[in-house]
Amino acid sequence: MNITVDYDLCEGHGQCLMAAPDLFDVSDDTGKVVVLNAEPAESERDRATRAAAACPAQAIRILN
């Protein structure tokens, strides 16, 4: 699994951070999401998927 973020869409709402704080953070410099682990274990798929679904801007993609 691979997590990507479209930074043109990201508005820094932080909903992904609340859903999966070990996978995401928000940069103090840009105010946009930072992926802490772009290739997490398969066991993290549910949390990553929930985080992507929580993004109001739909900026997060989970790829196989």
N, C-alpha and C positions, 0 to 999 in steps of 0.2 A: 504494500500500500504506500502511496505517496500523497502528501498533502501539499497543495499549492494555493497561493493567494494572488488574486488579481489586484494589484495595488492601485490601479486606476479606479476600481470599484470600492475598495476598502475605505470606510469612513471612521474607523476607530471606535465603534460602539462598545467593543469589549465583551459582547455576548459570548463569543467563542472562548474567551478566557474564563468566564464563569462556568461554562460547560466542561472545559477540559484544561485546567490550569497547568497541567504538566506538559501540554502540547503547544500552548499558545501564551503569548504575553503581548503587551502593548508598549511600543517604543515611546520613551519619554521625548525623544528627539522629533519623531515624525507624527506621533499620535496614531500610527497605524499598527496593525497586528504584526507580530513576529512569530514565525513558526519555530518552536524550540526543538522539535524533532520531526523533520520532514518525512522520515521513513520509520514510523513507529511499528511496534510489533502488531501482528494481526489481532491480538487480544484487545488492542486499543481502538479497533474499528468502530464499535458502537459509540464510544465517546467522541471520536473524531467526526462521525456522521451527525451526531446530535449537535456538535459545535458548528458544523457547516450549515445545518438546518436552522440554527438560531441566528445566523448572520443576517441582519436586516438588508444588507446590500448584496447578499448572495455572492460574496467575493471569494469564498473558500471552496475548493474542489478537492474531492477525494478520488484519487485514481488508483486502479488496481495495479 
